[in-house]
Each structure stands twice: as C-alpha cells, then as structure tokens.
Amino acid sequence: MQPEFLLRKGLAVGIIFLFTGTAIIPSAISEQTDGKNFITTAISANVETINITYESNNYTLYGVIYYPSNKSVTYPGIICCEGLAGYIDAYSWIPEALAEQGYVVLLFDFPGQGKSDGFWGNRSISIPSLNFYLRFSAFSEAIFHYAKDDFVIATMDAVTYLTDESPIKTLVDTKKIGLIGHSLGSITVAETAAVDKRIGAVVALSQGNPWDAENIYVPIQYQAGCFDITYSIPIAYLCYNRSNTPKELVTIQFGTHIGFTSAFGKFCLCPSWQKDICLRYATGWFDYFLKNKTDAYENITTGTDHLSKVIRSRYNFGDGEHILK
C-alpha cells in the first residue's frame, strides 16, 4: 500500500475512533450466531425481513434484508452500512423506514463487527433493554479491516449478493442501486461510490471522505448533526464543497453522532427530531434520483423546522448553490 493511502485511511478512522469510545458495564456475554438459515419475518403489514449471510474476502458476513411485502413489482435496492463498532439492531430503523417507502434494503455487519466473521472471534456484551451490543474486538478490528479495504469490498459484495444471489433478488431493480451509511460507514459508502459504477445515489450520515469526494459522479447527500463531536459539520461541509453535482448538505439543529442510531433506546442523547429529518431528506434523495419521482424534488429542496441556522443546509444540482429555507 502507498504511504499516502495508509495516511488517508488512518486519518479517517482515527477521528471517529477518538471520539466514539464508550465505557460499558458488562451485562451478558453472548456467542456469535451463524445466521445460516434464512428466517423470514413480517415486521409490519407492509415490510418483511429475511436473515442472510454472504461471503466477502474470505469472511462470512451477517445481514438482514428489509423488503416490501408486495412482491408483484421490483424496487430500487439500497445497501446500508453501519458505523464503527456498529451492529444491526442500532441501524434497523433506517432500512425498515426505507422498505416502507418501496425499497429493498440490505443492512449488514462489517468484518469484525456485530455477528460477522473476524479474525479474533466474537465475544460481546449485550444490554437488550438499551438496544446495546458491543463486540470487544470491534474497535481494533475495524481499523485493520478498513485499512485493508475490506469494508469497501464488503459493500460491493453486498450489492452483488442483493442483486444476483439473495433469496429476494427478483424484487430488486438492478439498475437502481443506492448506498446509505453512518460514521465510518458513510466514509465507506463514499469510497465505494467512487469505484463502483453500479451505484446511482448516496446518502452519507455524519461523515464523508474529503479525498474521494471529487471522484464521486453520482448524486450524493451529506447529513450532519451540529452537536456531533466527531467534527461532522466541518468534514461534511468540506466533502460537500469538493463533491460534484448533484449534491446536498443537510445540517440538523442539535443533532448528535449517536442520533443517527437507535442505540440506548429512549436514553439516546439526541433531539427528538433528528431521525425524522434524516428520513425526510434521505428518502427524498433516493425517491428523486433512483425512482425519478418529480414530487420528491420539493422535499429535498425546501427547509423544515430544526435545520441549523448557523451552518445552513444547501444544495447544488448544477445550477448554482441554493440555501434550504
């Protein structure tokens, strides 16, 4: 690997690692489940899920696919990427909401995170009442796997699995694929979009990759919380400035880093409006650029309550910069 490449990787993960460490009191020790059997579950009248595993770079990765119950049509496919030391239950609210709006979404654990394979095994603590799960080796393994590009490879393999191999592949419109990620996952989706020509739209929550921004030639939306201690606002703003059009920056008033997850349940340190704003603009972005829904234009180009009044939300679709009002 080139020294410049390693430096860029190290800076990206270092910022997040420095500010997202969490002190935990152990509750229960759990072992990894293999996830080999497909288990289909109806979680609402309109959405079903199926547990899956797929292979990526000699690792077996665990995931869940969320999809509409109506199987008579095809839908755009979206890959959802978790953050550093993430786990599926902390992000399931995103694919569930997107599936309600007519998307097939694959959410998975990166190598060394959640229930996926890693080189140090899976010993973890779990506090179900707080929707909290921590794999002891996740922070250290993530640095290794991210630096080796295992995260980008896993994301690209997730696209292939969803469209070509999954049990519900016939529901996916292979020409309409999007990515959404949070924290280290948002850095990963940005890097993936720069090299994978199958991607049609991207939403990056909390972070981005300033070095790859100018190499992304698909519509990309950045979202950032104003109280995010991982330098979310300046990083997202820099990424936005360097990105090609169409692009958008959504800044959430009092939004936090963990507010893009459902970890810690009702004790999550985040404003009550953060997830609603996140979904409004993320869904609108995919509706407009993947589904070609013209009425979604108004959703993503107009403001709403609780957007930041300091760092203003903005967009540029190629006709100059506009502030969301």
C-alpha positions as CSV (number, residue, x, y, z in Angstrom):
1,M,0.0,0.0,0.0
2,Q,1.2,3.5,-0.7
3,P,2.1,5.7,2.3
4,E,-0.4,8.4,1.3
5,F,-3.2,5.8,1.0
6,L,-2.5,4.5,4.5
7,L,-2.3,8.0,5.9
8,R,-5.7,8.9,4.5
9,K,-7.2,5.7,5.9
10,G,-5.7,6.3,9.3
11,L,-6.9,9.9,9.5
12,A,-10.4,8.9,8.5
13,V,-10.8,6.1,11.1
14,G,-8.7,7.9,13.7
15,I,-11.1,10.9,14.0
16,I,-14.1,8.6,14.6
17,F,-12.2,6.2,16.9
18,L,-11.0,9.1,19.1
19,F,-14.5,10.4,19.8
20,T,-16.8,7.4,19.8
21,G,-15.2,5.2,22.5
22,T,-17.8,4.2,25.1
23,A,-17.4,2.9,28.7
24,I,-19.7,-0.1,29.2
25,I,-20.7,-2.1,32.3
26,P,-20.9,-5.7,31.1
27,S,-24.4,-7.2,31.3
28,A,-24.5,-10.5,29.4
29,I,-21.9,-12.5,27.4
30,S,-23.1,-13.8,24.1
31,E,-21.6,-16.0,21.4
32,Q,-21.8,-15.5,17.7
33,T,-24.8,-17.0,15.8
34,D,-24.1,-18.5,12.5
35,G,-27.1,-17.0,10.7
36,K,-27.0,-19.8,8.1
37,N,-30.7,-20.4,7.9
38,F,-33.0,-18.0,6.1
39,I,-35.6,-16.7,8.6
40,T,-38.4,-14.6,7.1
41,T,-40.4,-12.3,9.4
42,A,-43.2,-9.9,8.8
43,I,-42.4,-6.9,10.9
44,S,-45.4,-4.8,9.7
45,A,-48.3,-5.1,7.3
46,N,-46.0,-3.7,4.5
47,V,-42.5,-4.9,5.4
48,E,-40.8,-8.3,5.7
49,T,-37.3,-9.2,6.7
50,I,-35.0,-12.2,5.9
51,N,-31.8,-13.0,7.8
52,I,-28.9,-13.8,5.4
53,T,-25.2,-14.4,5.3
54,Y,-22.9,-13.8,2.3
55,E,-19.2,-14.3,1.7
56,S,-16.7,-11.4,1.2
57,N,-12.9,-11.7,1.1
58,N,-13.0,-15.0,3.0
59,Y,-15.3,-13.7,5.7
60,T,-18.9,-14.8,6.3
61,L,-20.9,-11.6,6.9
62,Y,-24.2,-11.5,8.7
63,G,-27.1,-9.3,7.4
64,V,-30.8,-8.7,7.2
65,I,-32.7,-7.7,4.1
66,Y,-35.8,-5.5,4.6
67,Y,-38.3,-5.5,1.7
68,P,-41.9,-4.6,0.8
69,S,-44.5,-7.3,1.3
70,N,-45.9,-6.6,-2.2
71,K,-43.9,-8.9,-4.4
72,S,-45.6,-8.1,-7.7
73,V,-43.2,-5.3,-8.7
74,T,-39.4,-4.5,-8.5
75,Y,-37.9,-1.9,-6.2
76,P,-34.6,0.0,-6.0
77,G,-32.0,-1.7,-3.9
78,I,-30.1,0.1,-1.1
79,I,-27.1,-1.1,0.9
80,C,-27.0,0.3,4.5
81,C,-23.5,0.5,6.1
82,E,-23.1,0.7,9.9
83,G,-20.6,2.8,11.8
84,L,-17.5,2.0,13.8
85,A,-18.2,-1.0,16.2
86,G,-21.8,-0.9,14.8
87,Y,-24.4,-3.7,14.9
88,I,-27.5,-4.3,13.0
89,D,-30.1,-3.5,15.7
90,A,-28.7,0.0,16.1
91,Y,-29.5,0.8,12.4
92,S,-32.6,-1.3,11.7
93,W,-34.8,1.8,11.9
94,I,-33.3,3.1,8.6
95,P,-33.9,0.0,6.3
96,E,-37.3,-0.6,7.9
97,A,-38.4,3.0,7.1
98,L,-37.0,2.8,3.6
99,A,-38.7,-0.5,2.9
100,E,-42.0,1.1,3.9
101,Q,-41.4,3.6,1.1
102,G,-40.7,0.9,-1.5
103,Y,-37.0,-0.1,-1.3
104,V,-35.2,-3.4,-0.8
105,V,-32.5,-2.7,1.8
106,L,-29.6,-4.9,2.9
107,L,-28.1,-4.0,6.3
108,F,-25.0,-6.0,7.3
109,D,-22.3,-6.2,9.8
110,F,-18.8,-5.4,8.6
111,P,-16.0,-7.9,9.1
112,G,-15.0,-8.0,12.8
113,Q,-18.2,-6.2,13.8
114,G,-21.6,-7.4,15.1
115,K,-22.2,-11.0,14.3
116,S,-19.9,-11.2,11.2
117,D,-16.7,-13.2,11.0
118,G,-13.5,-11.6,12.1
119,F,-10.0,-12.9,13.0
120,W,-10.4,-12.5,16.8
121,G,-13.7,-14.3,17.2
122,N,-16.8,-12.8,18.7
123,R,-17.0,-12.2,22.4
124,S,-19.5,-9.5,23.2
125,I,-21.7,-7.8,25.8
126,S,-25.4,-7.1,25.2
127,I,-27.9,-5.0,27.0
128,P,-31.2,-5.6,25.2
129,S,-33.2,-3.1,27.3
130,L,-30.9,-0.4,26.0
131,N,-30.6,-1.8,22.5
132,F,-26.9,-2.0,23.1
133,Y,-24.3,-4.6,21.8
134,L,-20.6,-4.3,21.9
135,R,-18.1,-6.8,20.4
136,F,-14.9,-6.5,22.4
137,S,-12.6,-6.6,19.5
138,A,-14.7,-4.4,17.1
139,F,-12.7,-1.1,17.5
140,S,-9.3,-2.7,16.9
141,E,-10.5,-5.0,14.1
142,A,-12.3,-2.2,12.3
143,I,-9.1,-0.2,11.9
144,F,-7.4,-3.3,10.3
145,H,-10.3,-4.2,8.0
146,Y,-11.0,-0.7,7.0
147,A,-7.3,0.0,6.1
148,K,-7.2,-3.2,4.1
149,D,-10.3,-2.0,2.1
150,D,-12.3,-4.9,3.5
151,F,-15.2,-2.5,4.2
152,V,-15.4,-1.3,0.6
153,I,-15.1,-4.8,-0.7
154,A,-17.8,-6.0,1.7
155,T,-20.1,-3.2,0.5
156,M,-19.5,-4.0,-3.2
157,D,-20.1,-7.7,-2.4
158,A,-23.3,-6.8,-0.7
159,V,-24.5,-5.1,-3.9
160,T,-23.7,-8.3,-5.8
161,Y,-25.3,-10.5,-3.3
162,L,-28.5,-8.4,-3.1
163,T,-28.9,-8.3,-6.9
164,D,-27.6,-11.7,-8.0
165,E,-27.7,-14.2,-5.2
166,S,-30.2,-13.2,-2.4
167,P,-33.5,-15.1,-1.9
168,I,-35.4,-12.0,-3.0
169,K,-33.1,-10.9,-5.9
170,T,-36.1,-10.9,-8.3
171,L,-37.6,-7.9,-6.3
172,V,-34.5,-5.7,-6.9
173,D,-34.2,-3.3,-9.9
174,T,-30.5,-3.8,-10.6
175,K,-30.3,-0.5,-12.5
176,K,-31.3,1.5,-9.4
177,I,-28.9,0.9,-6.5
178,G,-28.2,3.3,-3.7
179,L,-25.9,3.4,-0.6
180,I,-26.5,4.9,2.8
181,G,-24.0,4.8,5.7
182,H,-23.2,6.3,9.0
183,S,-19.9,7.4,10.5
184,L,-17.2,5.0,9.3
185,G,-20.0,3.5,7.2
186,S,-20.6,6.9,5.5
187,I,-16.9,7.1,4.7
188,T,-17.1,3.6,3.2
189,V,-20.2,4.4,1.0
190,A,-18.4,7.5,-0.3
191,E,-15.3,5.4,-1.2
192,T,-17.5,2.7,-2.7
193,A,-19.4,5.1,-4.9
194,A,-16.1,6.4,-6.3
195,V,-15.2,3.0,-7.7
196,D,-18.4,1.0,-8.2
197,K,-20.3,2.1,-11.3
198,R,-23.5,0.3,-10.2
199,I,-24.2,3.0,-7.6
200,G,-26.9,5.6,-8.6
201,A,-27.2,7.7,-5.4
202,V,-25.5,8.0,-2.0
203,V,-26.5,9.4,1.4
204,A,-23.6,9.9,3.9
205,L,-24.7,10.4,7.6
206,S,-22.3,12.3,9.8
207,Q,-19.1,11.9,7.8
208,G,-17.7,11.5,4.3
209,N,-14.3,11.2,2.6
210,P,-12.8,14.5,1.5
211,W,-10.2,12.8,-0.6
212,D,-12.7,10.8,-2.6
213,A,-15.4,13.4,-2.9
214,E,-14.3,14.8,-6.2
215,N,-14.2,11.2,-7.6
216,I,-17.9,10.6,-7.0
217,Y,-20.0,11.2,-10.0
218,V,-23.4,10.2,-8.7
219,P,-25.8,12.3,-6.6
220,I,-24.6,12.5,-3.0
221,Q,-26.2,13.9,0.1
222,Y,-24.4,14.6,3.3
223,Q,-26.2,14.9,6.6
224,A,-24.5,16.2,9.8
225,G,-25.6,17.0,13.4
226,C,-24.5,20.3,14.8
227,F,-23.7,18.7,18.2
228,D,-21.7,15.8,16.6
229,I,-18.3,15.6,18.4
230,T,-16.7,13.8,15.5
231,Y,-16.2,17.0,13.6
232,S,-19.2,16.1,11.5
233,I,-20.0,19.6,10.4
234,P,-16.6,20.7,9.1
235,I,-15.9,17.3,7.5
236,A,-19.3,17.1,5.8
237,Y,-19.0,20.7,4.7
238,L,-15.6,20.0,3.2
239,C,-16.9,16.9,1.4
240,Y,-19.9,18.9,0.1
241,N,-17.7,21.6,-1.3
242,R,-15.4,19.1,-3.1
243,S,-18.2,16.9,-4.4
244,N,-19.6,17.0,-8.0
245,T,-23.2,18.0,-8.6
246,P,-25.9,17.0,-7.8
247,K,-25.1,17.3,-4.1
248,E,-26.7,18.4,-0.9
249,L,-25.7,19.2,2.7
250,V,-28.3,18.8,5.4
251,T,-27.4,20.2,8.9
252,I,-29.6,19.2,11.8
253,Q,-30.0,21.5,14.7
254,F,-28.6,19.9,17.9
255,G,-28.1,16.7,16.1
256,T,-25.6,14.2,17.6
257,H,-23.4,11.4,16.3
258,I,-25.3,8.7,18.0
259,G,-28.6,10.3,17.0
260,F,-28.3,8.6,13.6
261,T,-28.6,5.2,15.5
262,S,-31.2,3.8,17.9
263,A,-28.6,2.6,20.4
264,F,-29.5,3.2,24.0
265,G,-33.2,3.5,23.1
266,K,-35.0,6.2,24.8
267,F,-31.8,7.2,26.6
268,C,-30.1,8.2,23.3
269,L,-28.5,11.6,23.6
270,C,-30.1,13.2,20.6
271,P,-33.0,15.5,19.7
272,S,-36.4,14.0,19.1
273,W,-36.5,15.4,15.5
274,Q,-33.2,14.1,14.3
275,K,-34.4,10.8,12.8
276,D,-37.4,12.3,11.2
277,I,-35.3,14.9,9.4
278,C,-32.8,12.3,8.4
279,L,-35.5,10.1,6.9
280,R,-37.3,13.0,5.1
281,Y,-34.2,14.1,3.2
282,A,-32.6,10.6,2.7
283,T,-35.9,9.1,1.4
284,G,-36.5,12.2,-0.8
285,W,-32.9,11.9,-2.2
286,F,-33.5,8.2,-3.2
287,D,-37.0,8.9,-4.4
288,Y,-35.8,11.7,-6.7
289,F,-32.6,10.1,-8.0
290,L,-33.4,6.4,-8.0
291,K,-37.2,6.4,-8.6
292,N,-37.3,9.6,-10.6
293,K,-40.2,10.9,-8.6
294,T,-40.6,14.5,-9.6
295,D,-42.6,15.4,-6.4
296,A,-39.6,14.4,-4.3
297,Y,-37.8,17.5,-5.5
298,E,-39.8,19.7,-3.2
299,N,-38.9,17.5,-0.2
300,I,-35.2,17.8,-0.7
301,T,-35.0,21.4,-1.8
302,T,-37.2,23.0,0.9
303,G,-36.3,23.5,4.5
304,T,-38.1,22.3,7.6
305,D,-38.1,23.0,11.3
306,H,-34.9,22.2,13.2
307,L,-32.4,22.7,10.5
308,S,-29.3,24.5,11.7
309,K,-29.5,28.3,11.5
310,V,-25.7,28.6,11.7
311,I,-24.3,26.2,9.1
312,R,-27.2,26.4,6.6
313,S,-28.4,23.4,4.7
314,R,-27.8,23.8,1.0
315,Y,-27.8,22.0,-2.4
316,N,-26.4,22.4,-5.9
317,F,-27.9,20.4,-8.8
318,G,-25.6,22.1,-11.3
319,D,-27.4,25.4,-11.4
320,G,-25.6,27.1,-8.6
321,E,-25.9,26.9,-4.8
322,H,-29.2,27.2,-3.1
323,I,-29.9,27.5,0.7
324,L,-32.8,25.5,2.1
325,K,-35.4,27.9,3.6
